[in-house]
């Protein structure tokens, strides 16, 4: 990804059609959402785009090993990258950049609701889930698996009724 200075003309203006290059780093000129703040750690050069090499460096910075960092970079960028690419931008094959500005597009639909759309923690939802699933010794006596199976069947039945 070219930097802003690399695509400016002699007069200091961006050439036509190159506006998207400056807008990626502009994400840091505004207040970030909690989700953007979270992923900004991995944007090592603060250009608004997280490449697999930056994801790797971020994992190494928090103490992960080489193998885990490499796997995580490929896995995370491979899954999130295509979802965050701006609509008017083409990216080469297998580059998998993650755009901080569009990270909200990478949020998957199977979330528990413990975090809201802006990435803020919702303690009430956490408590609701915790109370629903927290049972003394459920992990040790096997009843947890029975309970999960019952809930799965109930969810299937309610989906069929819709």
Buried (B, 14 or more C-beta within 10 A) or exposed (E): BEEBEEBBEEEEEBEEEBEBBBBBBEBBEEEBBEBBEBBBEBBBBEBBBBBBEBBBBBBBEEEBEEEEBBBBBBEBBEEBBBBBBBEEEEBEEEEBBBBBBBBBEBEEEEEEEBBBEEBEEEEEBBEBEEEEEEEEEBEEEEEBEEBEEEEEEEEEEEEEEE
